[in-house]
């Protein structure tokens, strides 16, 4: 395998692809894994860091991709896994990583449903995503997929 290899994987995908990752490690001149789950000899790994979400924006679901893009920005001399690149990244990440702590109040299904009804009646056309953001901004907690299911049920959507 000529040239560098950049892989961006969640923990689940990295586990499922362990044999393939080991095969890449055996032949790649340079290999970088952003995310993943285990250290593999021959592959430099950058573990996912949820503390970088604020600096990189977006959701945790796509954080590894944004981390990889930032890593490429830090590449020195065009080398994906150089010591200079790694040092630059580590210095930047150490200064930017901020663990997020949410002290939100859990809600029952009935409370979430009442919130959805109230908000959609006062703000017709508000998106489900904006509605969940509003709920969380009020210091209340509801997991995204649970909120989506309750939203659909409340709005009579299939």
C-alpha positions as a Markdown table, in Angstrom:
| # | Residue | x | y | z |
|---|---|---|---|---|
| 1 | Unk | 0.0 | 0.0 | 0.0 |
| 2 | Unk | 1.8 | 3.2 | -1.1 |
| 3 | Unk | 1.1 | 6.4 | 0.6 |
| 4 | Unk | -0.6 | 7.3 | 3.9 |
| 5 | Unk | -3.9 | 5.9 | 5.1 |
| 6 | Unk | -6.3 | 7.9 | 7.2 |
| 7 | Unk | -9.2 | 6.0 | 8.8 |
| 8 | Unk | -12.0 | 7.5 | 10.8 |
| 9 | Unk | -14.0 | 4.9 | 12.7 |
| 10 | Unk | -16.4 | 4.7 | 15.6 |
| 11 | Unk | -15.6 | 2.1 | 18.4 |
| 12 | Unk | -18.3 | -0.2 | 17.0 |
| 13 | Unk | -16.9 | -0.2 | 13.4 |
| 14 | Unk | -13.3 | -0.5 | 14.6 |
| 15 | Unk | -14.2 | -3.6 | 16.6 |
| 16 | Unk | -16.0 | -5.1 | 13.5 |
| 17 | Unk | -13.0 | -4.3 | 11.3 |
| 18 | Unk | -10.2 | -5.4 | 13.6 |
| 19 | Unk | -8.8 | -8.0 | 11.2 |
| 20 | Unk | -8.8 | -5.4 | 8.3 |
| 21 | Unk | -7.1 | -2.8 | 10.5 |
| 22 | Unk | -4.4 | -5.3 | 11.4 |
| 23 | Unk | -3.9 | -6.0 | 7.7 |
| 24 | Unk | -3.6 | -2.3 | 6.9 |
| 25 | Unk | -1.1 | -1.9 | 9.7 |
| 26 | Unk | 1.0 | -4.7 | 8.1 |
| 27 | Unk | 1.4 | -3.0 | 4.7 |
| 28 | Unk | 0.7 | 0.8 | 5.1 |
| 29 | Unk | 3.7 | 3.2 | 5.0 |
| 30 | Unk | 1.7 | 5.5 | 7.3 |
| 31 | Unk | -1.6 | 4.8 | 9.0 |
| 32 | Unk | -3.7 | 7.0 | 11.2 |
| 33 | Unk | -6.9 | 5.9 | 13.0 |
| 34 | Unk | -9.1 | 8.7 | 14.4 |
| 35 | Unk | -11.5 | 7.2 | 16.9 |
| 36 | Unk | -11.5 | 3.4 | 17.1 |
| 37 | Unk | -11.2 | 1.4 | 20.2 |
| 38 | Unk | -7.8 | -0.3 | 20.6 |
| 39 | Unk | -4.2 | 0.5 | 19.9 |
| 40 | Unk | -2.9 | -1.6 | 17.0 |
| 41 | Unk | 0.8 | -1.9 | 16.3 |
| 42 | Unk | 1.6 | -0.1 | 13.0 |
| 43 | Unk | -1.3 | 2.3 | 13.3 |
| 44 | Unk | -1.1 | 5.7 | 15.1 |
| 45 | Unk | -4.4 | 6.2 | 16.9 |
| 46 | Unk | -6.1 | 9.5 | 18.0 |
| 47 | Unk | -8.8 | 8.5 | 20.4 |
| 48 | Unk | -12.1 | 10.3 | 20.3 |
| 49 | Unk | -12.2 | 13.2 | 22.7 |
| 50 | Unk | -15.8 | 14.5 | 23.4 |
| 51 | Unk | -14.1 | 17.5 | 25.1 |
| 52 | Unk | -13.2 | 18.8 | 21.6 |
| 53 | Unk | -16.9 | 19.0 | 20.5 |
| 54 | Unk | -17.2 | 22.7 | 21.5 |
| 55 | Unk | -14.0 | 23.7 | 19.7 |
| 56 | Unk | -14.9 | 21.6 | 16.6 |
| 57 | Unk | -18.6 | 22.2 | 16.6 |
| 58 | Unk | -21.4 | 19.8 | 15.6 |
| 59 | Unk | -22.6 | 16.7 | 17.3 |
| 60 | Unk | -20.8 | 13.8 | 19.0 |
| 61 | Unk | -22.0 | 11.5 | 16.2 |
| 62 | Unk | -19.7 | 13.2 | 13.7 |
| 63 | Unk | -16.9 | 14.3 | 16.0 |
| 64 | Unk | -14.4 | 11.8 | 14.7 |
| 65 | Unk | -14.7 | 13.2 | 11.2 |
| 66 | Unk | -14.2 | 16.8 | 12.4 |
| 67 | Unk | -11.2 | 15.6 | 14.5 |
| 68 | Unk | -9.7 | 14.1 | 11.4 |
| 69 | Unk | -10.1 | 17.3 | 9.5 |
| 70 | Unk | -8.5 | 19.2 | 12.3 |
| 71 | Unk | -5.6 | 16.7 | 12.4 |
| 72 | Unk | -5.0 | 17.3 | 8.7 |
| 73 | Unk | -4.9 | 21.0 | 9.4 |
| 74 | Unk | -2.1 | 20.3 | 11.9 |
| 75 | Unk | 0.0 | 18.2 | 9.5 |
| 76 | Unk | 3.5 | 19.4 | 9.3 |
| 77 | Unk | 5.6 | 18.8 | 6.2 |
| 78 | Unk | 2.8 | 16.8 | 4.7 |
| 79 | Unk | 3.4 | 13.8 | 6.9 |
| 80 | Unk | 0.2 | 12.3 | 8.4 |
| 81 | Unk | 1.9 | 10.6 | 11.3 |
| 82 | Unk | 5.0 | 12.7 | 11.9 |
| 83 | Unk | 6.2 | 13.6 | 15.4 |
| 84 | Unk | 5.7 | 17.3 | 14.5 |
| 85 | Unk | 2.1 | 16.7 | 13.4 |
| 86 | Unk | 1.4 | 14.7 | 16.5 |
| 87 | Unk | 3.0 | 17.3 | 18.8 |
| 88 | Unk | 1.1 | 20.1 | 17.1 |
| 89 | Unk | -2.2 | 18.3 | 17.5 |
| 90 | Unk | -1.6 | 17.3 | 21.1 |
| 91 | Unk | -0.7 | 20.8 | 22.1 |
| 92 | Unk | -3.8 | 22.2 | 20.4 |
| 93 | Unk | -6.1 | 19.5 | 21.7 |
| 94 | Unk | -4.8 | 19.9 | 25.3 |
| 95 | Unk | -5.6 | 23.6 | 25.1 |
| 96 | Unk | -9.1 | 23.2 | 23.6 |
| 97 | Unk | -10.5 | 20.1 | 25.3 |
| 98 | Unk | -13.2 | 21.0 | 27.7 |
| 99 | Unk | -15.3 | 18.1 | 29.2 |
| 100 | Unk | -19.0 | 18.9 | 28.9 |
| 101 | Unk | -21.1 | 18.5 | 32.0 |
| 102 | Unk | -24.8 | 18.7 | 31.7 |
| 103 | Unk | -26.8 | 19.1 | 34.8 |
| 104 | Unk | -30.2 | 18.7 | 33.1 |
| 105 | Unk | -33.3 | 17.7 | 34.9 |
| 106 | Unk | -34.7 | 14.3 | 33.6 |
| 107 | Unk | -38.3 | 14.4 | 32.3 |
| 108 | Unk | -41.0 | 11.8 | 32.1 |
| 109 | Unk | -42.7 | 11.0 | 28.8 |
| 110 | Unk | -45.7 | 13.0 | 29.9 |
| 111 | Unk | -43.6 | 16.0 | 30.6 |
| 112 | Unk | -41.8 | 15.8 | 27.3 |
| 113 | Unk | -45.1 | 15.4 | 25.5 |
| 114 | Unk | -46.6 | 18.4 | 27.3 |
| 115 | Unk | -43.5 | 20.5 | 26.3 |
| 116 | Unk | -43.9 | 19.4 | 22.7 |
| 117 | Unk | -47.6 | 20.3 | 22.6 |
| 118 | Unk | -47.0 | 23.7 | 24.2 |
| 119 | Unk | -44.1 | 24.7 | 22.0 |
| 120 | Unk | -45.6 | 23.5 | 18.7 |
| 121 | Unk | -48.8 | 25.4 | 19.4 |
| 122 | Unk | -47.0 | 28.6 | 20.2 |
| 123 | Unk | -44.4 | 28.1 | 17.4 |
| 124 | Unk | -46.0 | 26.3 | 14.5 |
| 125 | Unk | -43.4 | 24.9 | 12.1 |
| 126 | Unk | -40.6 | 24.7 | 14.6 |
| 127 | Unk | -38.4 | 21.8 | 13.7 |
| 128 | Unk | -37.9 | 18.8 | 16.0 |
| 129 | Unk | -34.2 | 19.6 | 16.3 |
| 130 | Unk | -34.8 | 23.2 | 17.4 |
| 131 | Unk | -37.5 | 22.0 | 19.8 |
| 132 | Unk | -35.0 | 19.5 | 21.5 |
| 133 | Unk | -32.4 | 22.3 | 21.6 |
| 134 | Unk | -35.0 | 24.6 | 23.3 |
| 135 | Unk | -35.8 | 21.8 | 25.8 |
| 136 | Unk | -32.1 | 21.3 | 26.7 |
| 137 | Unk | -31.5 | 25.0 | 26.9 |
| 138 | Unk | -34.1 | 25.2 | 29.6 |
| 139 | Unk | -32.0 | 22.7 | 31.6 |
| 140 | Unk | -34.1 | 19.7 | 30.9 |
| 141 | Unk | -32.9 | 16.3 | 29.7 |
| 142 | Unk | -34.3 | 14.0 | 27.0 |
| 143 | Unk | -32.2 | 11.6 | 24.9 |
| 144 | Unk | -32.4 | 12.4 | 21.2 |
| 145 | Unk | -34.0 | 9.2 | 19.9 |
| 146 | Unk | -36.5 | 9.2 | 22.8 |
| 147 | Unk | -37.4 | 12.8 | 22.0 |
| 148 | Unk | -37.9 | 11.9 | 18.3 |
| 149 | Unk | -40.2 | 9.1 | 19.1 |
| 150 | Unk | -42.3 | 11.2 | 21.5 |
| 151 | Unk | -42.4 | 14.0 | 19.0 |
| 152 | Unk | -43.7 | 11.8 | 16.2 |
| 153 | Unk | -46.3 | 10.2 | 18.6 |
| 154 | Unk | -47.4 | 13.6 | 19.8 |
| 155 | Unk | -47.6 | 15.1 | 16.3 |
| 156 | Unk | -49.4 | 12.0 | 14.9 |
| 157 | Unk | -46.5 | 11.2 | 12.5 |
| 158 | Unk | -45.8 | 7.6 | 11.4 |
